[in-house]
């Protein structure tokens, strides 16, 4: 699948964008794999385990296993709370932004400081559902100055992103899409 074929959703995720100096060299794929901080690896692995656990729990939801299922969900929620707290320590205020859209191939955010098209950035993406932190590199593919808001709308396209992390972003986008569809269905019912 071509990266451009992934859909984007309008939602706010906390991200850290650290622009690289123009002369900085983006690491090779091998160097990128070595550079990923351990916490981001753990967060990615925990998210994959959560996904597998959810599939298993759907089989346990029969009446005789409901107590066990409830207990496992409660334990998982506690672990996710701790993981979320630990991941928040990697969120640096001086690089913090909130996305306006995101997807598995790119994201968009607003900034007071425009960036040059083609500029490389180090990127951290923090997700709540599923609980995860993603470490990646991206490049500015668009930068449009918004006259009315005096901010630049910056689009970043991922250049270095683990496939497992791309899957996590897809699940997060689907979560937001399902939430949006439920809200629309509820509004139609109320009207």
C-alpha positions in Angstrom: 0.0 0.0 0.0 1.3 3.4 -0.9 1.7 5.8 2.1 -0.6 8.3 0.4 -3.5 5.9 0.5 -3.9 6.1 4.3 -6.8 8.3 5.5 -6.4 11.0 8.0 -8.7 12.0 10.8 -9.3 15.5 12.4 -8.1 14.9 16.0 -5.7 16.4 18.4 -2.8 14.3 19.5 0.1 15.6 21.6 3.3 15.6 19.6 6.8 16.8 20.0 8.5 18.3 16.9 12.2 18.9 17.0 13.4 20.6 13.8 16.8 19.4 12.7 19.5 21.8 11.5 19.6 22.1 7.7 23.1 20.4 7.6 21.9 17.5 10.0 21.9 14.1 8.4 18.8 11.9 9.0 19.9 8.5 10.2 19.8 5.4 8.0 17.2 2.8 8.7 19.7 0.8 10.7 20.8 3.8 12.7 17.2 4.8 13.3 16.4 1.4 14.8 19.4 1.8 17.2 18.4 5.3 18.1 14.8 4.6 19.2 14.7 5.2 23.0 13.9 2.1 25.0 10.7 3.6 26.5 9.3 4.0 22.9 10.1 0.4 22.1 8.4 -0.8 25.3 5.3 1.4 24.6 5.1 -0.1 21.1 5.4 -3.7 22.4 2.8 -3.0 25.1 0.4 -1.7 22.6 0.8 -4.8 20.4 0.3 -7.0 23.5 -2.9 -5.0 24.3 -4.2 -5.6 20.9 -3.6 -9.4 21.1 -5.2 -9.4 24.6 -8.3 -7.7 23.4 -8.9 -10.4 20.8 -8.4 -13.1 23.5 -10.8 -11.3 25.9 -13.6 -11.3 23.4 -13.6 -15.1 23.6 -13.7 -14.9 27.4 -16.8 -12.7 27.5 -19.1 -15.6 28.1 -21.0 -15.5 31.3 -18.8 -18.0 33.2 -15.6 -16.1 32.4 -17.0 -12.6 32.9 -15.2 -12.1 36.3 -11.9 -13.2 34.9 -12.4 -10.9 31.9 -13.2 -8.0 34.2 -10.2 -8.6 36.3 -7.8 -8.8 33.4 -9.3 -5.6 31.9 -8.8 -3.8 35.2 -5.2 -5.0 35.5 -4.5 -3.8 31.9 -6.1 -0.4 32.6 -3.7 0.0 35.6 -0.7 -0.9 33.5 -1.8 1.6 30.8 -2.2 4.3 33.4 1.4 3.8 34.6 2.7 3.6 31.1 0.9 6.8 30.2 2.4 8.5 33.2 5.9 7.3 32.3 5.5 8.3 28.7 4.4 11.8 29.7 8.0 12.3 31.0 9.2 12.2 27.4 6.9 15.0 26.4 8.9 18.3 26.3 7.0 21.5 26.5 9.4 23.5 24.3 8.7 21.0 21.4 5.0 20.4 22.2 2.2 20.8 19.6 -1.3 19.4 19.0 -2.2 17.8 15.7 -5.1 19.1 13.7 -5.1 15.9 11.6 -3.2 12.7 11.7 -2.9 9.4 9.8 -0.5 6.6 9.1 1.4 8.6 6.4 1.4 12.2 7.7 0.1 14.6 10.3 -0.7 18.3 10.4 -0.3 20.9 13.2 -0.3 24.7 13.7 2.8 26.5 14.8 3.9 30.2 15.3 7.1 29.3 13.6 7.0 28.2 9.9 9.3 25.4 8.7 10.9 25.1 5.3 9.5 22.4 3.0 11.9 19.5 3.0 13.2 20.2 6.5 13.7 17.1 8.6 12.3 16.8 12.1 12.5 14.4 14.9 9.0 13.5 16.0 7.4 12.0 19.1 3.7 11.1 19.0 1.8 10.4 22.2 -1.4 8.4 22.0 -4.1 7.7 24.6 -6.1 5.0 22.7 -4.2 2.8 22.3 -1.8 3.9 25.0 1.5 4.4 23.1 4.4 6.7 22.3 5.9 6.7 18.9 9.4 7.9 17.9 9.9 8.8 14.2 11.5 11.1 11.7 9.5 13.2 9.3 9.9 15.8 6.7 7.9 19.0 6.1 5.8 18.3 3.0 3.7 21.5 3.2 3.8 24.8 5.2 1.0 27.2 4.6 0.8 30.5 6.5 -2.7 31.1 7.9 -3.3 34.9 7.7 -6.3 34.9 10.0 -4.6 32.9 12.8 -1.0 34.2 12.2 0.1 30.6 12.4 1.6 28.2 9.9 -0.2 25.0 9.1 2.6 22.4 8.8 2.2 19.0 7.3 4.8 16.4 8.2 5.3 13.2 6.1 6.9 10.3 8.0 10.3 9.2 6.6 11.4 6.8 9.4 8.5 5.0 11.2 8.4 1.4 12.4 5.7 -0.7 10.7 4.4 -1.7 14.1 4.0 2.0 15.0 2.2 2.7 11.7 -0.3 -0.1 12.7 -0.7 1.7 16.1 -1.4 5.0 14.4 -4.0 3.2 12.1 -5.7 1.8 15.2 -5.7 5.2 16.8 -7.2 6.8 13.7 -9.9 4.0 13.6 -10.7 4.7 17.3 -11.3 8.4 16.6 -13.3 7.5 13.4 -15.5 5.1 15.4 -16.0 7.7 18.1 -17.0 10.3 15.5 -19.4 7.9 13.9 -21.0 7.0 17.2 -21.5 10.7 18.0 -23.1 11.3 14.6 -25.4 8.3 15.1 -26.4 9.6 18.5 -27.1 13.1 17.1 -29.3 11.6 14.4 -31.2 9.6 17.1 -31.7 12.7 19.2 -33.0 14.7 16.3 
